[in-house]
């Protein structure tokens, strides 16, 4: 079954263990907010699932996936676009919001030392730990069967489902509007990452940098 449906197996292995752990903790009365340190472990599940399905069940060609890490033929333009496109969209959105709602936006930019200090963890978690799985495998697997837009949206939906543990352990406050906006945000970001990844010649480094820039925009409060 796993060999026949490797993508389904990958999704289940990446997502189900997280919610099983959280469910058991909830049943036995462990405060879910105390589980925040587990986010580091949860962040590894996409990559671990890739290895499990690829090595134990031989359902994924790992050599093919990891060979996409860097494409020498990718023009430098795509690297620049990967780093700047989402922050530029964020800056434009802030300008529009500032004009529409006076004093609604704080323009207090973080220090360069703070940004540089945050860069390493943001590149490692989630860049390297997620993009080989989401874009390098799942998107490419779906892309064979459906359009760029459809594959991007499906990956975004899976990515959002996986990421919901942040609401459960209290990293983000849950409200229905915020949750809906979050899912729409991830689907939108997925479309951008998948587009840049595919147009750059399936270069996972481009996906990692785009993912990094999106997280930097949020985590640095830019």
NORSULQUI-V566733 format. One record per residue. RES is the residue in one small letter. SS is DSSP state (helix for helix, strand for strand, loop for the rest). PHI is phi in whole degrees, -180 to 180 (* if undefined). D_FIRST is the distance of its C-alpha to the first C-alpha in Angstrom with 1 decimal. Layout:
BEGIN
[[RES | SS | PHI | D_FIRST] [RES | SS | PHI | D_FIRST]]
END
This chain:
BEGIN
[[x | loop | * | 0.0] [x | loop | -66 | 3.8] [x | loop | -66 | 5.5] [x | loop | -80 | 5.0] [x | loop | -127 | 6.1] [x | helix | -64 | 8.1] [x | helix | -67 | 10.9] [x | helix | -64 | 9.6] [x | helix | -62 | 8.5] [x | helix | -61 | 11.9] [x | helix | -62 | 13.7] [x | helix | -63 | 12.7] [x | helix | -69 | 13.6] [x | helix | -75 | 16.7] [x | helix | -105 | 17.9] [x | helix | -58 | 17.1] [x | helix | -57 | 18.7] [x | helix | -60 | 21.9] [x | helix | -78 | 22.4] [x | helix | -68 | 21.6] [x | helix | -61 | 24.3] [x | helix | -64 | 26.6] [x | helix | -66 | 26.1] [x | helix | -63 | 26.9] [x | helix | -62 | 29.9] [x | helix | -66 | 31.1] [x | helix | -65 | 30.9] [x | loop | -86 | 32.9] [x | loop | 91 | 35.4] [x | loop | -76 | 34.9] [x | loop | -59 | 36.4] [x | helix | -64 | 33.7] [x | helix | -65 | 36.3] [x | helix | -76 | 36.6] [x | helix | -93 | 33.0] [x | helix | -55 | 33.9] [x | helix | -61 | 33.8] [x | helix | -70 | 30.1] [x | helix | -59 | 29.7] [x | helix | -63 | 29.9] [x | helix | -67 | 26.9] [x | helix | -62 | 25.0] [x | helix | -65 | 26.0] [x | loop | -87 | 24.1] [x | helix | -62 | 20.7] [x | helix | -61 | 19.7] [x | helix | -69 | 20.7] [x | helix | -63 | 19.2] [x | helix | -64 | 15.8] [x | helix | -61 | 16.1] [x | helix | -67 | 17.1] [x | helix | -63 | 14.4] [x | helix | -68 | 11.5] [x | helix | -80 | 13.9] [x | helix | -97 | 15.3] [x | helix | -75 | 13.3] [x | loop | -104 | 9.8] [x | loop | 56 | 11.7] [x | loop | -93 | 9.8] [x | loop | -134 | 13.3] [x | loop | -83 | 16.6] [x | helix | -65 | 18.8] [x | helix | -61 | 21.9] [x | helix | -67 | 21.7] [x | helix | -63 | 21.3] [x | helix | -76 | 24.2] [x | loop | -71 | 26.3] [x | loop | -88 | 26.8] [x | loop | -57 | 28.7] [x | loop | -145 | 32.1] [x | loop | -111 | 33.1] [x | loop | -63 | 36.7] [x | loop | -85 | 37.4] [x | loop | -71 | 36.9] [x | loop | -63 | 40.4] [x | helix | -60 | 41.9] [x | helix | -53 | 42.2] [x | helix | -70 | 38.5] [x | helix | -67 | 38.8] [x | helix | -64 | 41.9] [x | helix | -63 | 40.2] [x | helix | -61 | 37.1] [x | helix | -81 | 39.6] [x | helix | -110 | 42.0] [x | helix | -63 | 40.4] [x | helix | -68 | 39.0] [x | helix | -58 | 42.0] [x | helix | -65 | 44.2] [x | helix | -61 | 42.5] [x | helix | -63 | 43.0] [x | helix | -65 | 46.7] [x | helix | -63 | 47.3] [x | helix | -63 | 45.8] [x | helix | -65 | 48.1] [x | helix | -64 | 51.1] [x | helix | -64 | 50.4] [x | helix | -64 | 49.9] [x | helix | -66 | 53.0] [x | helix | -74 | 55.1] [x | helix | -78 | 53.8] [x | loop | -128 | 54.1] [x | loop | -57 | 56.9] [x | loop | 62 | 56.3] [x | loop | -88 | 52.7] [x | loop | -121 | 51.3] [x | loop | -93 | 52.1] [x | loop | -104 | 52.7] [x | loop | -85 | 52.8] [x | loop | -80 | 50.8] [x | loop | -71 | 49.6] [x | loop | -72 | 51.2] [x | helix | -64 | 50.0] [x | helix | -64 | 49.6] [x | helix | -67 | 47.3] [x | helix | -63 | 45.2] [x | helix | -66 | 45.1] [x | helix | -66 | 44.2] [x | helix | -85 | 41.3] [x | helix | -64 | 40.0] [x | helix | -63 | 38.4] [x | helix | -64 | 36.2] [x | helix | -73 | 35.3] [x | helix | -77 | 34.3] [x | helix | -80 | 32.2] [x | helix | -120 | 30.8] [x | helix | -110 | 29.2] [x | helix | -47 | 29.8] [x | helix | -69 | 28.3] [x | helix | -82 | 25.8] [x | helix | -115 | 24.3] [x | helix | -69 | 25.0] [x | helix | -62 | 22.9] [x | helix | -83 | 19.9] [x | helix | -67 | 21.1] [x | helix | -92 | 22.9] [x | helix | -62 | 22.0] [x | helix | -113 | 18.3] [x | helix | -62 | 17.3] [x | helix | -62 | 20.4] [x | helix | -63 | 20.2] [x | helix | -64 | 16.7] [x | helix | -72 | 17.9] [x | helix | -63 | 21.2] [x | loop | -66 | 20.0] [x | loop | -106 | 19.1] [x | loop | -147 | 21.9] [x | loop | -72 | 25.4] [x | helix | -59 | 26.6] [x | helix | -64 | 27.7] [x | helix | -63 | 24.6] [x | helix | -63 | 22.3] [x | helix | -64 | 25.0] [x | helix | -67 | 25.1] [x | helix | -63 | 21.4] [x | helix | -61 | 21.4] [x | helix | -61 | 24.6] [x | helix | -66 | 23.2] [x | helix | -65 | 20.3] [x | helix | -59 | 22.9] [x | helix | -66 | 25.2] [x | helix | -61 | 22.8] [x | helix | -61 | 22.2] [x | helix | -79 | 26.0] [x | loop | -65 | 27.0] [x | helix | -60 | 27.3] [x | helix | -62 | 30.7] [x | helix | -71 | 32.1] [x | helix | -68 | 31.0] [x | loop | -90 | 32.6] [x | loop | 88 | 35.6] [x | loop | -67 | 35.6] [x | loop | -129 | 36.2] [x | loop | -74 | 38.1] [x | loop | -87 | 36.1] [x | loop | -140 | 37.7] [x | helix | -60 | 36.0] [x | helix | -60 | 37.9] [x | helix | -65 | 37.0] [x | helix | -63 | 33.3] [x | helix | -63 | 33.2] [x | helix | -63 | 35.2] [x | helix | -63 | 32.9] [x | helix | -64 | 29.8] [x | helix | -63 | 31.8] [x | helix | -63 | 33.1] [x | helix | -65 | 29.7] [x | helix | -64 | 28.6] [x | helix | -64 | 31.9] [x | helix | -65 | 31.6] [x | helix | -62 | 28.1] [x | helix | -61 | 29.6] [x | helix | -65 | 32.4] [x | helix | -62 | 30.3] [x | helix | -64 | 27.8] [x | helix | -64 | 30.8] [x | helix | -65 | 32.7] [x | helix | -62 | 29.7] [x | helix | -70 | 29.1] [x | helix | -69 | 32.8] [x | loop | -89 | 33.5] [x | loop | 89 | 31.3] [x | loop | 55 | 28.1] [x | loop | -96 | 30.1] [x | helix | -66 | 28.3] [x | helix | -59 | 31.8] [x | helix | -64 | 32.8] [x | helix | -64 | 30.0] [x | helix | -63 | 30.9] [x | helix | -66 | 34.6] [x | helix | -67 | 34.1] [x | helix | -60 | 32.0] [x | helix | -61 | 34.7] [x | helix | -66 | 37.5] [x | helix | -67 | 36.0] [x | helix | -71 | 35.7] [x | helix | -63 | 39.2] [x | helix | -60 | 40.6] [x | helix | -81 | 39.5] [x | helix | -72 | 40.0] [x | loop | -89 | 43.3] [x | loop | 57 | 44.4] [x | loop | -77 | 45.7]]
END
